[in-house]
Amino acid sequence: MSLPAFKDALRDSILVCDGAMGTQIYSHGVHLSRSFDEVNLSNPYLVSKIHHDYISAGARVIETNTFGANRLKLRRHALADKIGEIIAAGVKLAREAAPRDEVYVAGSAGPLGVKLNHPEGIEKDEAREVFAEHFTLLLDNGVDLLFLETFSDPLELALALETARGLRPDFPVVASAVFDERGLSQGKTPEQVVGLLEPFQPTAVGLNCRLSADLMLPILQRMHAATRLPLSAMSDAGESRLVEDRDMYISTPEFVADYARRAIQGAGVRLVGGCCGTNPRHIRAIAATVRMLQPGTPSISVKEAEAGPPRFEKEGKPWKEKTPFAAKLARGKFVSSVEIRPPRGLDSSSVKEALEGLAAAGVDAMNIPDGPRATARMNPIHIASRLNTEPERIEIIVHYTCRDRNLLGIQADLLGAYSLGLRNILAVTGDPPKLGDYPDATAVFDVDAIGLVGILNRLNHGEDLAARPIGDQTEFLIGVGVNPGAINLDLEVERLMAKIENGAEYVFTQPVFDPEFLTRFLDRAGKLPVPLLAGCYPLYSYKNAEFLHNEVPGMTIPEEVRLRMKEAGTGARAQDMGVEIAREALREVRQRVQGAYIMPPFDKWELAVRVLDGIIEPAPVSKK
C-alpha cells in the first residue's frame, strides 16, 4: 500500500506534522553558534531519534533537517561546499525513519537570511539561483513535498514559491509565513499575503513560528475567509522566556492541542503541527485531538441497498413506543433528565441514592455517563443494569462512547446492554484520553457518534454493521448530543443532521449558560424533526465557573455569569446563585425545547432538583 498523493490526503483528512527540530537539537546540547543542518553529518543518530520520536507521537508528515541548508547560510559556517552532503543526509535520515506507506517526508527550506533588493542583501536573480539549488537537491533526494517555512518577508516567500513552481510545476509545496502579534507579516495583512501567494498555486498556505497557538487563530480565520486553499498551522509552544540562559517555552501540550482543534474547526486548517519549543508531547496531544475529530472509517463490506426496496429488511419499532421516556416526549410532556457519574471504585450506593431522590422529585430519567472527561469509572452499562428496576417510575439513559472500543467491542457491548434490559442510549464520540487520568492511553475511535448511531440503528432493524441478520431486532431509543456554543456552528449543525439521518431520535445539548447561543443554533438548524432537551449546569462556585470556562473544551460561560458567581462569594450563597442562573436560562429557552437535561456539579443531585422545582410536574403521590 502506498501513500495517497499529498494534495489528495489534505483534501480527505487532517494531517499532523512534526514539531520543532531546531529547539530539539538545541535541547540536546548543540550550541546556537553551530549549523543545525550540519548535525545531519556529525550526529545523525540525534536527528534520526527526533524523527522517530515525532512519528511515534503520531506525526504523519516529518520535515527534513534542512531548514537552513542553503548556500548563503552554510557559507557562514564554512560549509557551502558540503551543501549536497548535508541535504542528502537530511533526506536520508527522514526517509529511513518514515514508513513509506504511512508518513510523508517534507523537504524543509527557510529564508535565505539576507534581504532582497537591498544594498547589503541580494538581488532577485541570485536569490532564485540559491533557492533553486536548495530545492533541486531536496527534490533529487526524494522528498514527497517541499515545505517553505518561517518566511517573515512575504515577497521572499512568493519568490521562493515561484522558483519551486518553475522546477516542478505540479509538485506539492506548502508556503508558510511569519506574522507578528498585530496580525501582520512585514506590514501585510493575511489577505494580502494570500493574494501574493495564490498566483503561484501553492498546495497549502499558512503560518508558523513566533506566535503561540491562541494568537495564530484569528490570523488563520482571516486567511480561511480569503482563500479556498488548504491551510497549515505550526504554532510555537507559547512565548519564549529566558531561564538560566536558555529560551524556554511554557505552553502545555493540552493548550496547544486545544487551539489546534479550534484552528481545524474554526479556520479550516488541514495541516497542523508545531514550531519553536514544541516537542513530541505536544504532537502526541495534537494527534489525539485530530484522531477525535476524524475517527477512522471502518473497512467493512456493507450490503448496498438496492434501488426501490426499503433500506432494511425489517421495519424498526416506532420511536414513541420504545420506552416510557419516548412516550412522554411523543405526547408533548416537558421531560427532565439528570446526569450522575458512576463511581471511581466499587461503591455505587451514591448513584442509587441519587436515583431514588430524583424519582421522588418527579424527574423522568437519570443519565449515567461513560468515562466522563476520560476518567476511569465503573462501566455505566453494569451499574444501570442493576438500578434499572422501575422504568415506569424513572428510567436510566446510558451514555456510550466510541473512544475505548473497536467495532467488534461496540456491537458486543450494545447487544449485551439490550439483553440486560437497557433501552435508552446516548451515543457520544467521547472525550480524548489526553483530558483525563491516562493521557497516553490509546484512543480507538473506529467510528464517531455519527457512525455509532448508524450501528444502533442497524441493530434496531435486526442487522449488524456488515448487514448480517442478528435474529430478533433491538429497540434502542437513540439519543445524541450537540454543542450550541461550538466554534464552527455550521459544522455542528451538519453533524447533528447527519446523526438524525443515521437514526438519532432525541437530542441533548451541552450546558446552556447564554440562551442566545441556543437561539442562534436553533435558528441556524431550523425546525428539528426530533425532540431536543436543553442542557443546564448549576454552577457551584466562581472557581468552578472559571475552570469550566478555561479548561473544558466546548464550555463557554459568559463574563457576566462568571462575574455574578464571583460576587456571590462561596458556599451556600454561590450555590444559590448557580441554581438561579440555571433556572433563568432554562426559563428563557423553555418554549423552544422539549425538556431539561441537568448536569449538577460533583453529582449534587439536590441542586438539580432545585433547578427543576416548579418547572416539571411533581412525582405522583404513592398510594402505598
C-alpha positions, 0 to 999 in steps of 0.5 A: 500500500502506498501513500495517497498523493499529498494534495489528495490526503489534505483534501480527505483528512487532517494531517499532523506534522512534526514539531520543532527540530531546531529547539530539539537539537538545541535541547540536546546540547548543540550550541546556537553558534553551530549549523543545525543542518550540519548535525545531519553529518556529525550526529545523525543518530540525534536527528534520526531519534527526533524523527522517530520520536515525532512519528511515534507521537503520531506525526504523519508528515516529518520535515527534513533537517534542512531548514537552513541548508542553503548556500548563503547560510552554510557559507557562514559556517564554512560549509557551502561546499558540503551543501549536497552532503548535508541535504542528502543526509537530511533526506536520508535520515527522514526517509529511513525513519518514515514508513513509506506507506504511512508518513510523508517526508517534507523537504524543509527550506527557510529564508535565505537570511539576507534581504532582497533588493537591498544594498547589503542583501541580494538581488532577485536573480541570485536569490532564485539561483540559491533557492533553486539549488536548495530545492533541486537537491531536496527534490533529487533526494526524494522528498514527497513535498517541499515545505517553505517555512518561517518566511517573515518577508512575504515577497521572499516567500512568493519568490521562493514559491515561484522558483519551486513552481518553475522546477516542478510545476505540479509538485506539492509545496506548502508556503508558510509565513511569519506574522507578528502579534498585530496580525501582520507579516512585514506590514501585510495583512493575511489577505494580502499575503494570500493574494501574493501567494495564490498566483503561484498555486501553492498546495497549502498556505499558512503560518508558523513560528513566533506566535503561540497557538491562541494568537495564530487563530484569528490570523488563520480565520482571516486567511480561511475567509480569503482563500479556498486553499488548504491551510497549515498551522505550526504554532510555537509552544507559547512565548519564549522566556529566558531561564538560566540562559536558555529560551524556554517555552511554557505552553502545555501540550493540552493548550496547544492541542486545544487551539489546534482543534479550534484552528481545524474547526474554526479556520479550516486548517488541514495541516497542523503541527508545531514550531519553536519549543514544541516537542513530541508531547505536544504532537502526541496531544495534537494527534489525539485531538485530530484522531477525535475529530476524524475517527477512522472509517471502518473497512467493512463490506456493507450490503448496498441497498438496492434501488426501490426496496426499503433500506432494511429488511425489517421495519424498526419499532416506532420511536414513541413506543420504545420506552416510557421516556419516548412516550412522554416526549411523543405526547408533548410532556416537558421531560427532565433528565439528570446526569450522575457519574458512576463511581471511581471504585466499587461503591455505587450506593451514591448513584442509587441514592441519587436515583431514588431522590430524583424519582421522588422529585418527579424527574423522568430519567437519570443519565449515567455517563461513560468515562466522563472527561476520560476518567476511569469509572465503573462501566455505566452499562453494569451499574444501570443494569442493576438500578434499572428496576422501575422504568415506569417510575424513572428510567436510566439513559446510558451514555456510550462512547466510541473512544475505548472500543473497536467495532467488534467491542461496540456491537458486543457491548450494545447487544449485551446492554439490550439483553440486560434490559437497557433501552435508552442510549446516548451515543457520544464520540467521547472525550480524548484520553489526553483530558483525563487520568491516562493521557497516553492511553490509546484512543480507538475511535473506529467510528464517531457518534455519527457512525455509532448511531448508524450501528444502533440503528442497524441493530434496531432493524435486526442487522449488524454493521456488515448487514448480517441478520442478528435474529430478533431486532433491538429497540434502542431509543437513540439519543445524541448530543450537540454543542450550541456554543461550538466554534464552527456552528455550521459544522455542528449543525451538519453533524447533528443532521447527519446523526438524525439521518443515521437514526438519532431520535432525541437530542441533548445539548451541552450546558446552556449558560447564554440562551442566545447561543441556543437561539442562534443554533436553533435558528441556524438548524431550523425546525428539528424533526426530533425532540431536543432537551436543553442542557443546564449546569448549576454552577457551584462556585466562581472557581468552578465557573472559571475552570469550566470556562478555561479548561473544558473544551466546548464550555463557554460561560459568559463574563457576566455569569462568571462575574455574578458567581464571583460576587456571590462569594462561596458556599451556600450563597454561590450555590444559590446563585448557580441554581438561579442562573440555571433556572433563568436560562432554562426559563428563557429557552423553555418554549423552544425545547422539549425538556431539561437535561441537568448536569449538577456539579460533583453529582449534587443531585439536590441542586438539580432538583432545585433547578427543576422545582416548579418547572416539571410536574411533581412525582405522583403521590404513592398510594402505598 
